[in-house]
């Protein structure tokens, strides 16, 4: 699994199917404390989301599962 804030990996996943599991954190600019709180709060939901797809996108106020 690759966890990143860099959306260039989305294109790699679409074109090459790599990485197999991608967690994109799409928050824009946010300080580390807020980012940590967001990730901690969403961790269980993200874990469950990977049961439905290989690409999970976490935003400040949303969680999206993609194939």
N, C-alpha and C positions, 0 to 999 in steps of 0.2 A: 504494500500500500504506500502510495505517495501522498503526503499531506503538504499542501502548498498554498500560497496566496498568488502564485504566478499563473495567470490564465493561459499562457503559452502551452501548458501541458494538456489543456482541453483539446487543442488542435491535434496534438500527438495521439491522444486517445481516439479521436474520431478517425484519423487517417490510418494509424498503425495498430490501434487496439492496445497501445501501451501508454501508461502503465495499466495493468489489469484492474487494479483498484485505485481510484483517484478521489481524494477528498480535497475539494477546492474551498478555501475560506475566502469568501467574496465580501469583505467588509469595507473595502476601501481603506483609507487612512484611519487607524484607530490606535490608541496607545496600548502598550503591552498589558496593562492591568485590565482594561476593558476586554481585550482579546482573550486573555486567560479566563476571565469570568464567562464570556460567551461560550468558549470551548467546554469548560467544565459543566456549564448548564446544559449544553446540547449533546454531550458525549454519549449518553445512553440512546438518545434518539438517532444519532449518527450511526452507532453500532447496529441498531435495528434496521436502519435504512439500507445498509449494505446487504441485507437479506433480499432486498428487492431489486438491486441494481449495483453496477460496479462504479458508478460515478455519483458522488454526493456533493452537493453544493450548499454550503452554509453561509447565509447572509446575516446581517444584523437582526432581521426580523422574519427570516424564512429559512426553510430547509427544503431543498428540492432533490429528488432522486431521479437520476437519468440512467439510461442503459449503457 
